[in-house]
Amino acid sequence: MVKITQYKWAGKKWFLKIKSTCEECDITTSILKNMMKKEFKDKDVAFETKPWLDNIFYCLWQRAWHPPIIMVNNKKFYQFSKRHPLFDRQKLKQTVLLIIKEGKIT
């Protein structure tokens, strides 16, 4: 199974709690859910969202610090930047289908 994980601007750690929302995260979630219905329908692909702050050390370990962050099979695929506010949908599709084709499924 190919696992797509999105880390959103949310969560709590120690005494910190994120109370604000993130428009970019919400847009990314909508796009990914749409891809699950269309591009990855009937494919061995799973999608999950996780709060960024709860998983901050894991994200930093993967060299991803700015949500929204998208991981494919636990490898960084995308993180938000002002230069690239949205991820490349076609590139994600190609990446996932290539993993399925080559059998590099976790």
Secondary structure, DSSP 4 states (H G I P E B T S, - for coil): -EEEEEEES--EETTEE--S--HHHHHHHHHHHHHHHTTTTTSSEEEEEEETGGGHHHHHHTT--SSSEEEETTEEEEE--SS--S--HHHHHHHHHHHHHHT---
